[in-house]
Amino acid sequence: MYPGILIAAARRRIKQAVIARVGDRGLTPQQFWILIAIHETPAVSQSAIAERTFADAPTVSRAIAPLVERGLARAATDPADRRRTQLTLTPSGAKLARSLAPIAREIRETVVAGMTDAEVEALNAALDRVVSNLDRLERRRVAVERA
């Protein structure tokens, strides 16, 4: 079977698992994972969230906006680097994130259930290669368009 189909199926299943567990809280899967990321790394930068979630900056910004509007997160200029935006949780956002943390842990653990550490490491390496290959393909496409 073509690995891309399995990757897409795994992504859909993870998304469905998140929706089934947090959909009633008005969060998209992306907002859920961003809320968890801010909870796990307080005062994290928006660019670090993008790197951690393999999303581009505009996508992360669009996902964060509703969290800020709902009073769950705050976005502020990093005092050490005025070009960077730091994200923190509000008290209500922290409370929600604490209640969601076991769900994130359950999903993460389920994804690798039954795998040895070596299998998880091999899977991570293979998926990292897939992402790198696709990034390289995109860079070639952009270069051809610009030529």
Stockholm file with secondary structure:
# STOCKHOLM 1.0

chainA/1-147         MYPGILIAAARRRIKQAVIARVGDRGLTPQQFWILIAIHETPAVSQSAIAERTFADAPTVSRAIAPLVERGLARAATDPADRRRTQLTLTPSGAKLARSLAPIAREIRETVVAGMTDAEVEALNAALDRVVSNLDRLERRRVAVERA
#=GR chainA/1-147 SS CCHHHHHHHHHHHHHHHHHHHHGGGTCCHHHHHHHHHHHHSTTEEHHHHHHHHTCCHHHHHHHHHHHHHTTSEEEEEETTEEEEEEEEECHHHHHHHHHHHHHHHHHHHHHTTTCCHHHHHHHHHHHHHHHHHHHHHHHHHHHHHHC
#=GC SS_cons         CCHHHHHHHHHHHHHHHHHHHHGGGTCCHHHHHHHHHHHHSTTEEHHHHHHHHTCCHHHHHHHHHHHHHTTSEEEEEETTEEEEEEEEECHHHHHHHHHHHHHHHHHHHHHTTTCCHHHHHHHHHHHHHHHHHHHHHHHHHHHHHHC
//
